[in-house]
Amino acid sequence: MSPFRSFSFYRYISILIFSLSLLPSMKAYTAPISLETTVLGEPRQAITESRIIDGKDYLSLTSISNQFGGAYTILPNRVRLDLMGSTAWLGINDNRVNALSIFSLENPVLKIEQEIWMAQTDIQEFFTKSFRMDVLITETFNTPVIENPTINTTEDPPANLQSILPLTAPPLTRTIQSIIIDPGHGGYDLGLEGTAGTLEKNITLKIASYLQEILRQNTTLPISMTRSQDIDLTEHQRLKAGLESNADLMISIHVAGSFSPNVNGYTLFYPHKKDGTGTSQFTTHKNNIDSQYYAKIIAHSIGLETESVLRGIHPSTHTLFKHDAMSCVLVEIGHITNPSEETMMKMDEYQKKIAQGIAKGILAIVKHQQIKSPSLTPNQSELQ
């Protein structure tokens, strides 16, 4: 080899190595990161890998949210994250977030190989402003780097349906004189999407319509809906509609999602009671007992009607639970990420069963309130 060729060869190799080092898509792994938080009084931990992207540490937001008990949907230009009964929308290759408030992160959110990545320096601000969660981040030393982190698909275990029905009704704040039904999502807000393309916004609207029809046929109480068409509404607009209708009870209908396609069943949420310090500003307290009681009766009734699995009745800090003027129960009628359950959700017969289950629970409550027997609670025969 001539000296000239030898020089050119080594010069080429040096330039190639230098050029590769400048590529932003090349990602180096650092030590695993531990994130600790508290969700409704229970400590939770997430372990995820850290990647260096464009010289900054990024963490897998999808892995973190999964381990914290959340669910996400990735759309072409944005991602939706559901956690603790609240929703955050994030733009992909963007730094804007639309959650309890609209704010901007310092760095863009990235999508890499069907995972969503967020700069480590933005994580605490994101969870604080989106879900009112304090997250402690620590680096895990002396631990092998997680090349393929295990996805945690554990969910709340199925509840014992018989144990849900209370023996007696607690002292209630008010009787139900008016009801408003809230079909979740709508318009550009598609909600969750099943593997077969089923959209949450369509399922919730149909079930809400059936529920309204059943209630109107069986009671003279005023029954209204936050939306009767495919339009988008903010959570504050839904809350305003409930307050303007003077409703004593709002039933909000949603579907659930999971990282595991095997998880199925329905879940109910009610307002999280304020702690002794009164710091939970996004919760209600006067109607906490009422809402929890209503949720138990409705959950029992849905189970009897559909024979579906009850995955629990949980307190939540959802925006709909912000006002004390009315009680509120949020029903996630099933997991749209489960292919079998998604198929059932699309069927009119099953949609009517869900509506019938919710309606029978409400009607049983109303009946006992009308006969002024607060010490009594609807029994199983009355719910059937």
Secondary structure, DSSP 8 states (H G I E B T S, - for coil): --HHHHHHHHHHHHHHHHHHHH-TT--EE---EEEEEEETTEEEEEEE-EEEETTEEEEEHHHHHHHTT-EEEE-SSEEEEEETTEEEEEEBTEEEEESSSEEEEEEEEEEETTEEEEEHHHHHHHHHHHH----EEEE--SS---SS------------HHHHS-SS----S-----EEEEE--BTTB---B-TT--BHHHHHHHHHHHHHHHHHHH--S-EEES-SSS----HHHHHHHHHHTT-SEEEEEEEE--SSTT---EEEEEE----TT---TT---TTHHHHHHHHHHHHHHHHHHH---EEEEEEE--GGG--SSSEEEEEEEEETTSHHHHHHHTSHHHHHHHHHHHHHHHHHHHHHHHTT-TT----HHHH-
